[in-house]
Amino acid sequence: MSTEAGATARQLGFWMCVALVVGNIIGSGIFLLPASLAPYGLNSVWAWLLTSAGAIALALVFGGLSRALPGACGPYDYARQAFGPLPAFLVIWGYWLSNCVTVAAISSALVSYLSHLLPWITASHANSILLTLAFVWLLTGVNIVNMRSAGRIQVVTAALKVIPLLAIVGLGLYLLVTGSPMLATTKLASTSFDINAVTAAATLTLFALCGMESACVASEKVHDAQRTILRATLTGTVLAALIYVIASTTVMLLIPGDRLAQSNAPFADVAALFWGPGVAVWFALFAAISCFGALNGWILVNGQLGLQLARNGLFPQAFTRETAAGTPVIAICTSSVVGSLLVLVSSGESIVALFTFLVLLSTTAVLFMYLLCSLAVLVLLRRGAVARSGFATSLAMAGAIGSLFSLWAIIGAGISIDPKVCGDGSLLCWTPWRSNPVYLGFFLLALGVPIYYAMRARRSAPLPTRP
């Protein structure tokens, strides 16, 4: 490969990778999750702290594996080297489905925040659905035309999206230092600690931190991947976690829980409370920009994911088709089609209810990948496959913590605190199987088994002979 060709193939440098990680982590989750977390009260704060620690451990897992296994193409190769082809396929199949669900969730959140600025959007379901689909396909087109342009969008939106979050962080720190009584306007501080509620809330907070693996998935397009991915993954994850914990807690301390649970724009509501409706409009705009950037990033990542699956013979070979700019056009379009179908199927739900369910479903699917990649660290270290990395002890600790954390979060996805769901008057229970994201998530993973064997049979089938 020539130097020019290599530069074209590897279009993402350190700051673009940090922007990809931060941009995919800080998306719709932080801007809508305070509403979904409102019923958990103080337990959601504990969930944020534990989830942040777990996410940093997972970031070390992915960054460490990318450094220890140069040439490996992301999570699929990590799981394949440790457990074999079928578990590896299920890992990446679940992750691909999760990303399609994420595209639907983020595009819905984007339109939700825009409705704060443009009331005509919510005048009818048709308006919101059409605009949601328009954003999905606009960014699909951008990624198809030039991936470097998509990377630039990621850098710009990653910078813009932190503006409202940093403003809320600053407000929260100021109110805390000055002892403002406004921080006592909710019942958050009086919520009793409940490990089951913390576990249930943790699955929601984990969705907001999903994305730390983004640079790893796009490793084929990263310059000096062995050094860049580890540094960018850890940097992006730590920055996002710090912002998340402070900003989300501030919102929950300032808006009464019953009102927060019904809010389509929690951060804009806080801005209106302190700085007036004019500033709230700007907050809603920046939140929409954040969702726009995250949607762009996930479309980019899912295109690379489909390309990797096809190159390993696990998806149709059409997914390997690339444009002159090196964009996997069929892979990107297919994931956008699936995301669009999910938007259409779910269009009758309320925004908060739809977002919460999509979050749980998406997170359950991706947790399987987190679990197996964390376990892969321990298996590969035992075999000596990554012993030359120079940081085997830290990597082993990250693998152990990541494995336990992933199992804990999977359990949390199946817990409900809705008395209507529990049925017997209980405030907390294991969600019935018909609406349990854990069962549905594992069902979607199980669908990958026949697909894997069908693709394997297709690869091994003899070519037809000419008469």
SULWO-V95393 format. One record per backbone hydrogen bond with DSSP energy under -0.5 kcal/mol. CO is the residue of the C=O (numbers start at 1). NH is the residue of the N-H. E is the energy in kcal/mol with one decimal. If there is no record, write none. Layout:
{{CO | NH | E} {CO | NH | E}}
This chain:
{{2 | 6 | -2.7} {3 | 7 | -2.3} {4 | 8 | -1.9} {5 | 9 | -2.4} {6 | 10 | -2.3} {9 | 11 | -0.9} {11 | 13 | -0.6} {12 | 223 | -2.9} {13 | 17 | -2.3} {14 | 18 | -2.7} {15 | 19 | -2.5} {16 | 20 | -2.2} {17 | 21 | -2.6} {18 | 22 | -3.3} {19 | 23 | -3.0} {20 | 24 | -2.1} {21 | 25 | -2.2} {22 | 26 | -3.3} {25 | 27 | -1.6} {28 | 32 | -1.7} {29 | 33 | -2.9} {30 | 34 | -0.5} {31 | 266 | -0.6} {32 | 35 | -1.3} {32 | 36 | -1.0} {33 | 37 | -2.7} {34 | 38 | -0.8} {37 | 40 | -2.0} {37 | 41 | -0.6} {38 | 41 | -1.2} {40 | 43 | -1.5} {41 | 44 | -1.8} {41 | 45 | -0.5} {42 | 45 | -0.9} {42 | 46 | -1.5} {43 | 47 | -2.0} {44 | 48 | -2.3} {45 | 49 | -2.2} {46 | 50 | -2.6} {47 | 51 | -2.8} {48 | 52 | -2.5} {49 | 53 | -1.9} {50 | 54 | -2.3} {51 | 55 | -3.0} {52 | 56 | -2.1} {53 | 57 | -1.9} {54 | 58 | -2.3} {55 | 59 | -2.5} {56 | 60 | -2.0} {57 | 61 | -1.8} {58 | 62 | -2.5} {59 | 63 | -2.9} {60 | 64 | -2.7} {61 | 65 | -2.3} {62 | 66 | -2.1} {63 | 67 | -1.4} {64 | 68 | -2.7} {65 | 69 | -2.3} {67 | 70 | -0.5} {69 | 72 | -2.1} {72 | 74 | -1.1} {73 | 76 | -0.5} {73 | 77 | -0.5} {74 | 77 | -0.6} {74 | 78 | -1.7} {75 | 79 | -2.5} {76 | 80 | -2.5} {77 | 81 | -2.4} {78 | 82 | -1.2} {79 | 83 | -3.3} {79 | 84 | -0.7} {80 | 84 | -1.4} {84 | 88 | -1.4} {85 | 89 | -2.5} {86 | 90 | -2.4} {87 | 91 | -2.2} {88 | 92 | -2.2} {89 | 93 | -3.1} {90 | 94 | -2.5} {91 | 95 | -1.9} {92 | 96 | -2.6} {93 | 97 | -2.5} {94 | 98 | -2.5} {95 | 99 | -2.4} {96 | 100 | -1.8} {97 | 101 | -2.3} {98 | 102 | -2.3} {99 | 103 | -2.3} {100 | 104 | -1.6} {101 | 105 | -2.4} {102 | 106 | -3.1} {103 | 107 | -2.1} {104 | 108 | -1.7} {105 | 109 | -2.1} {106 | 110 | -2.5} {107 | 111 | -1.8} {108 | 112 | -1.9} {109 | 113 | -2.2} {110 | 114 | -2.0} {111 | 115 | -1.9} {112 | 116 | -0.5} {113 | 116 | -0.9} {113 | 117 | -0.6} {114 | 117 | -1.2} {114 | 118 | -3.0} {117 | 119 | -0.5} {118 | 121 | -2.2} {119 | 122 | -1.0} {120 | 123 | -1.1} {121 | 124 | -0.6} {121 | 128 | -0.6} {124 | 128 | -1.4} {125 | 129 | -2.6} {126 | 130 | -2.6} {127 | 131 | -2.2} {128 | 132 | -2.2} {129 | 133 | -2.5} {130 | 134 | -2.0} {131 | 135 | -2.0} {132 | 136 | -1.8} {133 | 137 | -2.2} {134 | 138 | -2.0} {135 | 139 | -2.1} {136 | 140 | -1.6} {137 | 141 | -2.0} {138 | 142 | -1.8} {139 | 143 | -2.2} {140 | 144 | -1.8} {141 | 145 | -2.3} {142 | 146 | -2.0} {146 | 150 | -1.6} {147 | 151 | -2.1} {148 | 152 | -2.1} {149 | 153 | -2.2} {150 | 154 | -1.8} {151 | 155 | -1.8} {152 | 156 | -2.4} {153 | 157 | -2.7} {154 | 158 | -2.0} {155 | 159 | -1.6} {156 | 160 | -2.2} {157 | 161 | -2.7} {158 | 162 | -0.7} {160 | 163 | -1.3} {160 | 164 | -0.5} {161 | 165 | -0.7} {162 | 166 | -3.1} {163 | 167 | -1.9} {164 | 168 | -2.0} {165 | 169 | -2.6} {166 | 170 | -2.8} {167 | 171 | -2.2} {168 | 172 | -2.8} {169 | 173 | -2.4} {170 | 174 | -2.3} {171 | 175 | -2.7} {172 | 176 | -2.1} {173 | 177 | -2.6} {174 | 178 | -2.4} {175 | 179 | -0.6} {175 | 180 | -2.3} {176 | 179 | -0.6} {180 | 183 | -1.3} {181 | 184 | -1.9} {182 | 185 | -1.5} {187 | 190 | -0.8} {187 | 191 | -0.5} {188 | 42 | -0.7} {188 | 191 | -1.5} {194 | 198 | -2.5} {195 | 199 | -2.3} {196 | 200 | -2.3} {197 | 201 | -2.7} {198 | 202 | -2.0} {199 | 203 | -0.9} {200 | 203 | -0.6} {200 | 204 | -0.8} {201 | 205 | -2.3} {202 | 206 | -2.3} {203 | 207 | -1.2} {204 | 208 | -1.0} {205 | 209 | -0.9} {206 | 209 | -0.8} {206 | 210 | -1.0} {207 | 210 | -0.8} {209 | 212 | -0.7} {211 | 214 | -2.0} {213 | 217 | -2.1} {214 | 218 | -1.7} {216 | 219 | -1.4} {218 | 221 | -2.0} {219 | 222 | -1.6} {221 | 12 | -3.0} {222 | 225 | -0.8} {224 | 227 | -1.1} {224 | 228 | -2.8} {225 | 229 | -1.8} {227 | 231 | -1.5} {228 | 232 | -2.9} {229 | 233 | -2.7} {230 | 234 | -2.2} {231 | 235 | -2.3} {232 | 236 | -2.6} {233 | 237 | -2.1} {234 | 238 | -2.3} {235 | 239 | -2.1} {236 | 240 | -2.2} {237 | 241 | -2.5} {238 | 242 | -2.2} {239 | 243 | -2.0} {240 | 244 | -2.5} {241 | 245 | -2.3} {242 | 246 | -1.5} {243 | 247 | -2.4} {244 | 248 | -2.7} {245 | 249 | -1.6} {246 | 250 | -2.1} {247 | 251 | -2.0} {248 | 252 | -2.0} {249 | 253 | -1.5} {250 | 254 | -1.0} {251 | 254 | -0.7} {251 | 255 | -1.7} {253 | 185 | -0.6} {256 | 260 | -2.9} {257 | 261 | -2.1} {259 | 262 | -0.9} {260 | 263 | -1.4} {265 | 269 | -1.9} {266 | 270 | -1.8} {267 | 271 | -2.1} {268 | 272 | -2.3} {269 | 273 | -1.8} {270 | 274 | -1.7} {271 | 275 | -3.1} {271 | 276 | -0.6} {272 | 276 | -0.9} {276 | 280 | -1.6} {277 | 281 | -1.6} {278 | 282 | -1.1} {279 | 283 | -2.3} {280 | 284 | -2.4} {281 | 285 | -1.9} {282 | 286 | -2.6} {283 | 287 | -2.5} {284 | 288 | -2.1} {285 | 289 | -2.2} {286 | 290 | -2.2} {287 | 291 | -2.2} {288 | 292 | -2.4} {289 | 293 | -2.6} {290 | 294 | -2.5} {291 | 295 | -2.7} {292 | 296 | -2.0} {293 | 297 | -2.3} {294 | 298 | -2.6} {295 | 299 | -1.9} {296 | 300 | -1.9} {297 | 301 | -2.5} {298 | 302 | -2.5} {299 | 303 | -1.6} {300 | 304 | -1.7} {301 | 305 | -2.1} {302 | 306 | -2.3} {303 | 307 | -1.8} {304 | 308 | -2.2} {305 | 309 | -2.3} {306 | 310 | -2.1} {307 | 311 | -2.3} {308 | 312 | -1.5} {309 | 314 | -3.1} {309 | 315 | -0.8} {310 | 313 | -1.8} {316 | 319 | -2.1} {317 | 320 | -1.9} {318 | 321 | -1.5} {321 | 329 | -0.6} {321 | 330 | -0.7} {323 | 326 | -2.0} {327 | 323 | -2.1} {327 | 329 | -1.6} {328 | 332 | -2.3} {329 | 333 | -2.4} {330 | 334 | -2.4} {331 | 335 | -1.8} {332 | 336 | -1.9} {333 | 337 | -2.2} {334 | 338 | -2.2} {335 | 339 | -2.3} {336 | 340 | -2.4} {337 | 341 | -2.3} {338 | 342 | -2.0} {339 | 343 | -1.8} {340 | 344 | -2.2} {341 | 345 | -2.7} {342 | 346 | -1.9} {344 | 347 | -1.1} {346 | 349 | -1.6} {350 | 354 | -3.0} {351 | 355 | -2.7} {352 | 356 | -2.6} {353 | 357 | -2.1} {354 | 358 | -2.5} {355 | 359 | -2.4} {356 | 360 | -2.2} {357 | 361 | -2.6} {358 | 362 | -2.7} {359 | 363 | -2.7} {360 | 364 | -2.3} {361 | 365 | -1.8} {362 | 366 | -2.0} {363 | 367 | -2.2} {364 | 368 | -0.9} {365 | 369 | -0.7} {366 | 370 | -2.1} {367 | 371 | -2.8} {368 | 372 | -2.3} {369 | 373 | -2.5} {370 | 374 | -2.0} {371 | 375 | -2.4} {372 | 376 | -2.1} {373 | 377 | -1.3} {374 | 378 | -1.1} {375 | 379 | -2.3} {376 | 380 | -3.0} {377 | 381 | -2.3} {378 | 382 | -2.0} {379 | 383 | -1.8} {380 | 384 | -0.8} {380 | 385 | -2.2} {380 | 386 | -0.8} {381 | 384 | -0.6} {384 | 387 | -0.7} {386 | 389 | -1.7} {387 | 390 | -0.8} {391 | 395 | -2.2} {392 | 396 | -2.4} {393 | 397 | -2.2} {394 | 398 | -2.3} {395 | 399 | -2.4} {396 | 400 | -2.3} {397 | 401 | -2.6} {398 | 402 | -2.8} {399 | 403 | -2.0} {400 | 404 | -2.1} {401 | 405 | -2.7} {402 | 406 | -2.2} {403 | 407 | -2.1} {404 | 408 | -2.2} {405 | 409 | -2.4} {406 | 410 | -2.1} {407 | 411 | -1.9} {408 | 412 | -1.8} {409 | 413 | -1.5} {410 | 414 | -0.6} {411 | 414 | -1.3} {412 | 415 | -1.3} {414 | 431 | -3.2} {416 | 429 | -2.5} {417 | 419 | -0.6} {418 | 421 | -0.8} {418 | 422 | -2.3} {419 | 423 | -2.4} {419 | 425 | -0.5} {422 | 424 | -0.7} {429 | 416 | -3.2} {429 | 431 | -0.6} {432 | 435 | -1.4} {433 | 436 | -0.7} {435 | 437 | -0.6} {436 | 440 | -2.3} {437 | 441 | -2.9} {438 | 442 | -2.3} {439 | 443 | -2.1} {440 | 444 | -2.3} {441 | 445 | -1.9} {442 | 446 | -2.4} {443 | 447 | -1.5} {445 | 448 | -1.7} {446 | 449 | -1.6} {446 | 450 | -0.6} {447 | 451 | -1.1} {448 | 452 | -2.5} {449 | 453 | -2.1} {450 | 454 | -2.2} {451 | 455 | -2.5} {452 | 456 | -2.2} {453 | 457 | -2.3} {454 | 458 | -1.9} {455 | 459 | -1.9} {456 | 460 | -1.9} {457 | 461 | -1.1}}
